[in-house]
Amino acid sequence: FDPSVLKTDQFEVGLLTHKKGEVWPKHYHAVATEYNVLITGSMTICGEVITPGTIFVLEPNEVADPIFHEDCQVLCVKVPSIKGDKYEVL
């Protein structure tokens, strides 16, 4: 993540900000698992509407398809941190 709170080859931590209606390409990670907490806002991810405090995990090869209903902040921990392990789904 850029910027990252902490980044090593084992994991990285980012506080991500997304604007309401922002288009985020569908993607997946072949190796990494993402552990996420929605801090503020409302969004849909993998068909589920979530609200602040919701924890959601994206396993390897699981497609992330977020829809941001409000401005959102997401705390995300990606394990491991592998450059290039992000693949867009067309």
Backbone as XML, in Angstrom:
<?xml version="1.0"?>
<chain id="A" units="angstrom">
  <residue number="1" name="PHE">
    <atom name="N" x="0.852" y="-1.172" z="0.000"/>
    <atom name="CA" x="0.000" y="0.000" z="0.000"/>
    <atom name="C" x="0.891" y="1.226" z="0.000"/>
  </residue>
  <residue number="2" name="ASP">
    <atom name="N" x="0.405" y="2.262" z="-0.594"/>
    <atom name="CA" x="1.179" y="3.489" z="-0.614"/>
    <atom name="C" x="0.250" y="4.655" z="-0.312"/>
  </residue>
  <residue number="3" name="PRO">
    <atom name="N" x="0.362" y="5.264" z="0.834"/>
    <atom name="CA" x="1.391" y="5.015" z="1.844"/>
    <atom name="C" x="1.036" y="3.828" z="2.740"/>
  </residue>
  <residue number="4" name="SER">
    <atom name="N" x="2.051" y="3.241" z="3.312"/>
    <atom name="CA" x="1.878" y="2.132" z="4.246"/>
    <atom name="C" x="2.179" y="2.608" z="5.656"/>
  </residue>
  <residue number="5" name="VAL">
    <atom name="N" x="1.451" y="2.053" z="6.620"/>
    <atom name="CA" x="1.775" y="2.296" z="8.014"/>
    <atom name="C" x="3.045" y="1.523" z="8.346"/>
  </residue>
  <residue number="6" name="LEU">
    <atom name="N" x="3.127" y="0.282" z="7.832"/>
    <atom name="CA" x="4.287" y="-0.584" z="8.032"/>
    <atom name="C" x="4.338" y="-1.564" z="6.877"/>
  </residue>
  <residue number="7" name="LYS">
    <atom name="N" x="5.536" y="-1.769" z="6.319"/>
    <atom name="CA" x="5.677" y="-2.709" z="5.207"/>
    <atom name="C" x="6.961" y="-3.507" z="5.393"/>
  </residue>
  <residue number="8" name="THR">
    <atom name="N" x="6.806" y="-4.833" z="5.384"/>
    <atom name="CA" x="7.945" y="-5.742" z="5.392"/>
    <atom name="C" x="7.668" y="-6.780" z="4.307"/>
  </residue>
  <residue number="9" name="ASP">
    <atom name="N" x="8.565" y="-7.733" z="4.112"/>
    <atom name="CA" x="8.282" y="-8.790" z="3.141"/>
    <atom name="C" x="7.257" y="-9.784" z="3.684"/>
  </residue>
  <residue number="10" name="GLN">
    <atom name="N" x="7.007" y="-9.744" z="5.000"/>
    <atom name="CA" x="6.059" y="-10.664" z="5.618"/>
    <atom name="C" x="4.631" y="-10.121" z="5.629"/>
  </residue>
  <residue number="11" name="PHE">
    <atom name="N" x="4.475" y="-8.801" z="5.767"/>
    <atom name="CA" x="3.142" y="-8.199" z="5.776"/>
    <atom name="C" x="3.259" y="-6.702" z="5.548"/>
  </residue>
  <residue number="12" name="GLU">
    <atom name="N" x="2.105" y="-6.101" z="5.232"/>
    <atom name="CA" x="2.038" y="-4.648" z="5.167"/>
    <atom name="C" x="0.696" y="-4.192" z="5.714"/>
  </residue>
  <residue number="13" name="VAL">
    <atom name="N" x="0.700" y="-2.981" z="6.261"/>
    <atom name="CA" x="-0.486" y="-2.405" z="6.869"/>
    <atom name="C" x="-0.743" y="-1.049" z="6.225"/>
  </residue>
  <residue number="14" name="GLY">
    <atom name="N" x="-1.975" y="-0.838" z="5.773"/>
    <atom name="CA" x="-2.322" y="0.444" z="5.181"/>
    <atom name="C" x="-3.666" y="0.928" z="5.677"/>
  </residue>
  <residue number="15" name="LEU">
    <atom name="N" x="-3.807" y="2.251" z="5.773"/>
    <atom name="CA" x="-5.090" y="2.875" z="6.051"/>
    <atom name="C" x="-5.535" y="3.488" z="4.734"/>
  </residue>
  <residue number="16" name="LEU">
    <atom name="N" x="-6.511" y="2.845" z="4.099"/>
    <atom name="CA" x="-6.925" y="3.210" z="2.749"/>
    <atom name="C" x="-8.159" y="4.091" z="2.791"/>
  </residue>
  <residue number="17" name="THR">
    <atom name="N" x="-8.167" y="5.138" z="1.984"/>
    <atom name="CA" x="-9.292" y="6.055" z="1.885"/>
    <atom name="C" x="-9.896" y="5.935" z="0.497"/>
  </residue>
  <residue number="18" name="HIS">
    <atom name="N" x="-11.202" y="5.748" z="0.438"/>
    <atom name="CA" x="-11.924" y="5.625" z="-0.834"/>
    <atom name="C" x="-13.115" y="6.580" z="-0.801"/>
  </residue>
  <residue number="19" name="LYS">
    <atom name="N" x="-13.304" y="7.332" z="-1.866"/>
    <atom name="CA" x="-14.410" y="8.283" z="-1.977"/>
    <atom name="C" x="-15.685" y="7.579" z="-2.419"/>
  </residue>
  <residue number="20" name="LYS">
    <atom name="N" x="-16.817" y="8.117" z="-2.001"/>
    <atom name="CA" x="-18.121" y="7.612" z="-2.426"/>
    <atom name="C" x="-18.143" y="7.524" z="-3.950"/>
  </residue>
  <residue number="21" name="GLY">
    <atom name="N" x="-18.564" y="6.363" z="-4.469"/>
    <atom name="CA" x="-18.672" y="6.170" z="-5.907"/>
    <atom name="C" x="-17.365" y="5.883" z="-6.620"/>
  </residue>
  <residue number="22" name="GLU">
    <atom name="N" x="-16.253" y="5.879" z="-5.889"/>
    <atom name="CA" x="-14.953" y="5.586" z="-6.502"/>
    <atom name="C" x="-15.015" y="4.217" z="-7.184"/>
  </residue>
  <residue number="23" name="VAL">
    <atom name="N" x="-14.471" y="4.149" z="-8.374"/>
    <atom name="CA" x="-14.430" y="2.877" z="-9.095"/>
    <atom name="C" x="-13.083" y="2.236" z="-8.802"/>
  </residue>
  <residue number="24" name="TRP">
    <atom name="N" x="-13.143" y="1.073" z="-8.177"/>
    <atom name="CA" x="-11.946" y="0.310" z="-7.810"/>
    <atom name="C" x="-11.983" y="-0.960" z="-8.637"/>
  </residue>
  <residue number="25" name="PRO">
    <atom name="N" x="-10.977" y="-1.220" z="-9.452"/>
    <atom name="CA" x="-11.053" y="-2.391" z="-10.320"/>
    <atom name="C" x="-11.155" y="-3.705" z="-9.541"/>
  </residue>
  <residue number="26" name="LYS">
    <atom name="N" x="-11.989" y="-4.609" z="-10.062"/>
    <atom name="CA" x="-12.052" y="-5.949" z="-9.472"/>
    <atom name="C" x="-10.656" y="-6.551" z="-9.568"/>
  </residue>
  <residue number="27" name="HIS">
    <atom name="N" x="-10.244" y="-7.198" z="-8.490"/>
    <atom name="CA" x="-8.898" y="-7.783" z="-8.484"/>
    <atom name="C" x="-8.825" y="-8.908" z="-7.452"/>
  </residue>
  <residue number="28" name="TYR">
    <atom name="N" x="-7.727" y="-9.628" z="-7.532"/>
    <atom name="CA" x="-7.461" y="-10.674" z="-6.544"/>
    <atom name="C" x="-5.958" y="-10.761" z="-6.342"/>
  </residue>
  <residue number="29" name="HIS">
    <atom name="N" x="-5.579" y="-11.455" z="-5.279"/>
    <atom name="CA" x="-4.175" y="-11.746" z="-4.992"/>
    <atom name="C" x="-4.007" y="-13.259" z="-5.066"/>
  </residue>
  <residue number="30" name="ALA">
    <atom name="N" x="-2.989" y="-13.710" z="-5.769"/>
    <atom name="CA" x="-2.771" y="-15.147" z="-5.930"/>
    <atom name="C" x="-2.204" y="-15.782" z="-4.660"/>
  </residue>
  <residue number="31" name="VAL">
    <atom name="N" x="-1.447" y="-15.008" z="-3.888"/>
    <atom name="CA" x="-0.776" y="-15.555" z="-2.709"/>
    <atom name="C" x="-1.269" y="-14.910" z="-1.415"/>
  </residue>
  <residue number="32" name="ALA">
    <atom name="N" x="-1.415" y="-13.605" z="-1.415"/>
    <atom name="CA" x="-1.693" y="-12.857" z="-0.182"/>
    <atom name="C" x="-3.132" y="-13.010" z="0.289"/>
  </residue>
  <residue number="33" name="THR">
    <atom name="N" x="-3.286" y="-12.922" z="1.613"/>
    <atom name="CA" x="-4.577" y="-12.810" z="2.263"/>
    <atom name="C" x="-4.677" y="-11.386" z="2.796"/>
  </residue>
  <residue number="34" name="GLU">
    <atom name="N" x="-5.860" y="-10.759" z="2.636"/>
    <atom name="CA" x="-6.082" y="-9.415" z="3.168"/>
    <atom name="C" x="-7.059" y="-9.492" z="4.338"/>
  </residue>
  <residue number="35" name="TYR">
    <atom name="N" x="-6.645" y="-8.923" z="5.461"/>
    <atom name="CA" x="-7.486" y="-8.804" z="6.650"/>
    <atom name="C" x="-7.885" y="-7.333" z="6.744"/>
  </residue>
  <residue number="36" name="ASN">
    <atom name="N" x="-9.169" y="-7.052" z="6.717"/>
    <atom name="CA" x="-9.659" y="-5.679" z="6.621"/>
    <atom name="C" x="-10.657" y="-5.360" z="7.716"/>
  </residue>
  <residue number="37" name="VAL">
    <atom name="N" x="-10.669" y="-4.069" z="8.115"/>
    <atom name="CA" x="-11.689" y="-3.547" z="9.016"/>
    <atom name="C" x="-12.192" y="-2.250" z="8.396"/>
  </residue>
  <residue number="38" name="LEU">
    <atom name="N" x="-13.498" y="-2.149" z="8.186"/>
    <atom name="CA" x="-14.077" y="-0.899" z="7.722"/>
    <atom name="C" x="-14.149" y="0.044" z="8.918"/>
  </residue>
  <residue number="39" name="ILE">
    <atom name="N" x="-13.440" y="1.161" z="8.818"/>
    <atom name="CA" x="-13.371" y="2.121" z="9.921"/>
    <atom name="C" x="-14.527" y="3.116" z="9.834"/>
  </residue>
  <residue number="40" name="THR">
    <atom name="N" x="-14.721" y="3.702" z="8.646"/>
    <atom name="CA" x="-15.806" y="4.655" z="8.438"/>
    <atom name="C" x="-16.473" y="4.387" z="7.101"/>
  </residue>
  <residue number="41" name="GLY">
    <atom name="N" x="-17.733" y="4.784" z="6.995"/>
    <atom name="CA" x="-18.448" y="4.683" z="5.730"/>
    <atom name="C" x="-19.279" y="3.421" z="5.612"/>
  </residue>
  <residue number="42" name="SER">
    <atom name="N" x="-19.756" y="3.198" z="4.403"/>
    <atom name="CA" x="-20.552" y="2.025" z="4.075"/>
    <atom name="C" x="-20.127" y="1.558" z="2.692"/>
  </residue>
  <residue number="43" name="MET">
    <atom name="N" x="-20.021" y="0.255" z="2.530"/>
    <atom name="CA" x="-19.585" y="-0.293" z="1.255"/>
    <atom name="C" x="-20.169" y="-1.683" z="1.063"/>
  </residue>
  <residue number="44" name="THR">
    <atom name="N" x="-20.102" y="-2.151" z="-0.172"/>
    <atom name="CA" x="-20.440" y="-3.533" z="-0.482"/>
    <atom name="C" x="-19.166" y="-4.203" z="-0.961"/>
  </residue>
  <residue number="45" name="ILE">
    <atom name="N" x="-18.909" y="-5.392" z="-0.440"/>
    <atom name="CA" x="-17.748" y="-6.177" z="-0.872"/>
    <atom name="C" x="-18.193" y="-7.629" z="-0.974"/>
  </residue>
  <residue number="46" name="CYS">
    <atom name="N" x="-17.908" y="-8.250" z="-2.097"/>
    <atom name="CA" x="-18.298" y="-9.643" z="-2.329"/>
    <atom name="C" x="-19.795" y="-9.859" z="-2.084"/>
  </residue>
  <residue number="47" name="GLY">
    <atom name="N" x="-20.602" y="-8.864" z="-2.487"/>
    <atom name="CA" x="-22.048" y="-8.982" z="-2.381"/>
    <atom name="C" x="-22.637" y="-8.689" z="-1.020"/>
  </residue>
  <residue number="48" name="GLU">
    <atom name="N" x="-21.813" y="-8.309" z="-0.039"/>
    <atom name="CA" x="-22.291" y="-8.052" z="1.314"/>
    <atom name="C" x="-22.131" y="-6.579" z="1.657"/>
  </residue>
  <residue number="49" name="VAL">
    <atom name="N" x="-23.209" y="-5.942" z="2.109"/>
    <atom name="CA" x="-23.151" y="-4.554" z="2.573"/>
    <atom name="C" x="-22.548" y="-4.560" z="3.971"/>
  </residue>
  <residue number="50" name="ILE">
    <atom name="N" x="-21.535" y="-3.730" z="4.176"/>
    <atom name="CA" x="-20.887" y="-3.689" z="5.486"/>
    <atom name="C" x="-20.862" y="-2.261" z="6.018"/>
  </residue>
  <residue number="51" name="THR">
    <atom name="N" x="-20.757" y="-2.159" z="7.331"/>
    <atom name="CA" x="-20.767" y="-0.892" z="8.052"/>
    <atom name="C" x="-19.538" y="-0.822" z="8.956"/>
  </residue>
  <residue number="52" name="PRO">
    <atom name="N" x="-19.263" y="0.360" z="9.536"/>
    <atom name="CA" x="-18.066" y="0.502" z="10.370"/>
    <atom name="C" x="-17.958" y="-0.574" z="11.446"/>
  </residue>
  <residue number="53" name="GLY">
    <atom name="N" x="-16.741" y="-1.038" z="11.615"/>
    <atom name="CA" x="-16.451" y="-2.080" z="12.597"/>
    <atom name="C" x="-16.481" y="-3.480" z="12.025"/>
  </residue>
  <residue number="54" name="THR">
    <atom name="N" x="-16.966" y="-3.624" z="10.789"/>
    <atom name="CA" x="-17.037" y="-4.943" z="10.168"/>
    <atom name="C" x="-15.643" y="-5.394" z="9.740"/>
  </residue>
  <residue number="55" name="ILE">
    <atom name="N" x="-15.309" y="-6.612" z="10.107"/>
    <atom name="CA" x="-14.063" y="-7.246" z="9.686"/>
    <atom name="C" x="-14.384" y="-8.143" z="8.504"/>
  </residue>
  <residue number="56" name="PHE">
    <atom name="N" x="-13.586" y="-8.032" z="7.441"/>
    <atom name="CA" x="-13.759" y="-8.936" z="6.309"/>
    <atom name="C" x="-12.394" y="-9.391" z="5.815"/>
  </residue>
  <residue number="57" name="VAL">
    <atom name="N" x="-12.347" y="-10.647" z="5.407"/>
    <atom name="CA" x="-11.095" y="-11.276" z="4.981"/>
    <atom name="C" x="-11.234" y="-11.684" z="3.524"/>
  </residue>
  <residue number="58" name="LEU">
    <atom name="N" x="-10.231" y="-11.348" z="2.731"/>
    <atom name="CA" x="-10.171" y="-11.769" z="1.328"/>
    <atom name="C" x="-9.046" y="-12.786" z="1.192"/>
  </residue>
  <residue number="59" name="GLU">
    <atom name="N" x="-9.426" y="-14.001" z="0.923"/>
    <atom name="CA" x="-8.465" y="-15.099" z="0.790"/>
    <atom name="C" x="-7.802" y="-15.057" z="-0.587"/>
  </residue>
  <residue number="60" name="PRO">
    <atom name="N" x="-6.665" y="-15.745" z="-0.764"/>
    <atom name="CA" x="-6.043" y="-15.808" z="-2.084"/>
    <atom name="C" x="-7.045" y="-16.269" z="-3.142"/>
  </residue>
  <residue number="61" name="ASN">
    <atom name="N" x="-6.992" y="-15.624" z="-4.285"/>
    <atom name="CA" x="-7.835" y="-15.899" z="-5.457"/>
    <atom name="C" x="-9.292" y="-15.470" z="-5.288"/>
  </residue>
  <residue number="62" name="GLU">
    <atom name="N" x="-9.656" y="-14.881" z="-4.148"/>
    <atom name="CA" x="-11.008" y="-14.354" z="-3.966"/>
    <atom name="C" x="-11.058" y="-12.956" z="-4.588"/>
  </residue>
  <residue number="63" name="VAL">
    <atom name="N" x="-12.032" y="-12.727" z="-5.440"/>
    <atom name="CA" x="-12.113" y="-11.464" z="-6.165"/>
    <atom name="C" x="-12.718" y="-10.377" z="-5.277"/>
  </residue>
  <residue number="64" name="ALA">
    <atom name="N" x="-12.003" y="-9.262" z="-5.169"/>
    <atom name="CA" x="-12.492" y="-8.085" z="-4.458"/>
    <atom name="C" x="-13.210" y="-7.197" z="-5.468"/>
  </residue>
  <residue number="65" name="ASP">
    <atom name="N" x="-14.461" y="-6.856" z="-5.164"/>
    <atom name="CA" x="-15.290" y="-6.066" z="-6.081"/>
    <atom name="C" x="-16.016" y="-4.965" z="-5.312"/>
  </residue>
  <residue number="66" name="PRO">
    <atom name="N" x="-15.283" y="-4.041" z="-4.685"/>
    <atom name="CA" x="-15.909" y="-3.086" z="-3.780"/>
    <atom name="C" x="-16.776" y="-2.041" z="-4.484"/>
  </residue>
  <residue number="67" name="ILE">
    <atom name="N" x="-17.856" y="-1.666" z="-3.791"/>
    <atom name="CA" x="-18.694" y="-0.538" z="-4.173"/>
    <atom name="C" x="-18.751" y="0.367" z="-2.941"/>
  </residue>
  <residue number="68" name="PHE">
    <atom name="N" x="-18.352" y="1.617" z="-3.103"/>
    <atom name="CA" x="-18.291" y="2.547" z="-1.980"/>
    <atom name="C" x="-19.544" y="3.421" z="-1.966"/>
  </residue>
  <residue number="69" name="HIS">
    <atom name="N" x="-20.426" y="3.187" z="-0.989"/>
    <atom name="CA" x="-21.689" y="3.916" z="-0.877"/>
    <atom name="C" x="-21.492" y="5.279" z="-0.223"/>
  </residue>
  <residue number="70" name="GLU">
    <atom name="N" x="-20.433" y="5.403" z="0.570"/>
    <atom name="CA" x="-20.058" y="6.640" z="1.258"/>
    <atom name="C" x="-18.539" y="6.724" z="1.213"/>
  </residue>
  <residue number="71" name="ASP">
    <atom name="N" x="-17.988" y="7.865" z="1.594"/>
    <atom name="CA" x="-16.544" y="7.931" z="1.771"/>
    <atom name="C" x="-16.167" y="6.891" z="2.829"/>
  </residue>
  <residue number="72" name="CYS">
    <atom name="N" x="-15.117" y="6.128" z="2.571"/>
    <atom name="CA" x="-14.736" y="5.019" z="3.454"/>
    <atom name="C" x="-13.261" y="5.080" z="3.826"/>
  </residue>
  <residue number="73" name="GLN">
    <atom name="N" x="-12.970" y="4.615" z="5.019"/>
    <atom name="CA" x="-11.602" y="4.321" z="5.431"/>
    <atom name="C" x="-11.563" y="2.850" z="5.825"/>
  </residue>
  <residue number="74" name="VAL">
    <atom name="N" x="-10.559" y="2.152" z="5.289"/>
    <atom name="CA" x="-10.394" y="0.727" z="5.542"/>
    <atom name="C" x="-8.982" y="0.486" z="6.057"/>
  </residue>
  <residue number="75" name="LEU">
    <atom name="N" x="-8.880" y="-0.186" z="7.195"/>
    <atom name="CA" x="-7.585" y="-0.633" z="7.698"/>
    <atom name="C" x="-7.346" y="-2.008" z="7.097"/>
  </residue>
  <residue number="76" name="CYS">
    <atom name="N" x="-6.242" y="-2.158" z="6.385"/>
    <atom name="CA" x="-5.973" y="-3.408" z="5.670"/>
    <atom name="C" x="-4.593" y="-3.935" z="6.035"/>
  </residue>
  <residue number="77" name="VAL">
    <atom name="N" x="-4.540" y="-5.220" z="6.354"/>
    <atom name="CA" x="-3.275" y="-5.920" z="6.604"/>
    <atom name="C" x="-3.169" y="-7.012" z="5.549"/>
  </residue>
  <residue number="78" name="LYS">
    <atom name="N" x="-2.109" y="-6.958" z="4.748"/>
    <atom name="CA" x="-1.910" y="-7.953" z="3.686"/>
    <atom name="C" x="-0.726" y="-8.843" z="4.061"/>
  </residue>
  <residue number="79" name="VAL">
    <atom name="N" x="-0.971" y="-10.163" z="4.037"/>
    <atom name="CA" x="0.020" y="-11.153" z="4.461"/>
    <atom name="C" x="0.150" y="-12.223" z="3.388"/>
  </residue>
  <residue number="80" name="PRO">
    <atom name="N" x="1.330" y="-12.488" z="2.843"/>
    <atom name="CA" x="2.553" y="-11.701" z="2.937"/>
    <atom name="C" x="2.489" y="-10.517" z="1.980"/>
  </residue>
  <residue number="81" name="SER">
    <atom name="N" x="3.482" y="-9.650" z="2.089"/>
    <atom name="CA" x="3.578" y="-8.494" z="1.206"/>
    <atom name="C" x="4.447" y="-8.881" z="0.013"/>
  </residue>
  <residue number="82" name="ILE">
    <atom name="N" x="3.799" y="-9.107" z="-1.118"/>
    <atom name="CA" x="4.513" y="-9.535" z="-2.324"/>
    <atom name="C" x="4.229" y="-8.528" z="-3.436"/>
  </residue>
  <residue number="83" name="LYS">
    <atom name="N" x="5.249" y="-7.828" z="-3.866"/>
    <atom name="CA" x="5.083" y="-6.863" z="-4.949"/>
    <atom name="C" x="4.633" y="-7.601" z="-6.211"/>
  </residue>
  <residue number="84" name="GLY">
    <atom name="N" x="3.612" y="-7.050" z="-6.861"/>
    <atom name="CA" x="3.109" y="-7.647" z="-8.097"/>
    <atom name="C" x="2.049" y="-8.717" z="-7.919"/>
  </residue>
  <residue number="85" name="ASP">
    <atom name="N" x="1.676" y="-9.022" z="-6.661"/>
    <atom name="CA" x="0.650" y="-10.054" z="-6.413"/>
    <atom name="C" x="-0.737" y="-9.420" z="-6.390"/>
  </residue>
  <residue number="86" name="LYS">
    <atom name="N" x="-1.071" y="-8.710" z="-7.461"/>
    <atom name="CA" x="-2.393" y="-8.113" z="-7.623"/>
    <atom name="C" x="-2.772" y="-8.262" z="-9.092"/>
  </residue>
  <residue number="87" name="TYR">
    <atom name="N" x="-3.902" y="-8.892" z="-9.324"/>
    <atom name="CA" x="-4.328" y="-9.208" z="-10.687"/>
    <atom name="C" x="-5.731" y="-8.670" z="-10.927"/>
  </residue>
  <residue number="88" name="GLU">
    <atom name="N" x="-5.883" y="-7.804" z="-11.908"/>
    <atom name="CA" x="-7.193" y="-7.251" z="-12.230"/>
    <atom name="C" x="-8.022" y="-8.269" z="-12.991"/>
  </residue>
  <residue number="89" name="VAL">
    <atom name="N" x="-9.327" y="-8.259" z="-12.715"/>
    <atom name="CA" x="-10.289" y="-9.119" z="-13.379"/>
    <atom name="C" x="-11.042" y="-8.250" z="-14.388"/>
  </residue>
  <residue number="90" name="LEU">
    <atom name="N" x="-10.992" y="-8.612" z="-15.630"/>
    <atom name="CA" x="-11.662" y="-7.795" z="-16.658"/>
    <atom name="C" x="-13.087" y="-8.203" z="-16.864"/>
  </residue>
</chain>
